[in-house]
C-alpha cells in the first residue's frame, strides 16, 4: 500500500503533461525533443509525456501601448509622442521559433519606429496629418513583423506633448490668425459697402428727386427719436433759388 500513493501521484503528473486543453483563440506549437513537429488546437491535445512540449500562443488581437517617446522633429521642436498598436499572431510557429518573446520584440520595434517616423516630420505634420503618420507607422511595422508571423492591424498616435513655451507660442499664433481673419472680414465688408454707396450715388446723380426723398426719410427717422432740438440742413437748391431772386431784384 505504501507504493500506491507515489504511483497515483506519478500517474497524475503523466496525465497532466500528456493532456492539454486549448481554448478557441489559442494554438499550441508542439516540439518533440526540441524539434518543431506541428501546430495544434483548439480543443484537447494529446502529447507524449516527457518527449513533447507545447507552447501556447493567443490568436486574439493584442493592444500594445507605446510609452511616450522623446522626439526632435524635422523643424527642431522637442516633443513627446505616444501611440497604441493593435496586432495579432497569424502564424504561431513563426512567433515562437523566429523571435524570442514576440510581444516584447514588437513593443521595442514600435518604439524605435515611432521615434524614427516622428523625427522625419515637422510639427505641423504631426498635429494635422495624423492619418498619414499612422499609415506610415503601420506599413513599416507590418513589413518588419511579417517574418515573425505577426500582422499589424492598426497604429494610432494618441498624444503629442508640446513644451509649455511652444504651447504659448501656438496660442499667440492662433490669436493673431483670428485677428487677421476678423480684419479681413471687416475690410471686405467696408469694400462691399463702398461699392453699394457708389452705386447709390450714381443713381441719385441721375435722378435728383431721390435726394429729396432721402432728405424726407432722414427727417422722419430723426423725428422718431423724440429729440428736443432738430437741426435741418437747407438744400443747396433752395439757396440758389434765393440767390437768383436777389440778382433779379438788383437788376431791376
Secondary structure, DSSP 8 states (H G I E B T S, - for coil): -HHHHHHHHHHHHHHHHHEEEE-TTEEEEEEETTEEEEEE-SEEEE--TTTEEEEEEE-S-EEEEEEEEEEE-TTS-EEEEEEEEEEEES-HHHHHHTSSSHHHHHHHHHHHHHHHHHHTS-HHHHHH-HHHHHHHHHHHHHHHHGGGTEEEEEEEEEEEEE-HHHHHHHHHHHHHHHHHHHHHHHHHHHHHHHHHHHHHHHHHHH-THHHHHHHHHHHHHHHHTT-S-------HHHHHHHHHHHHHHHH-
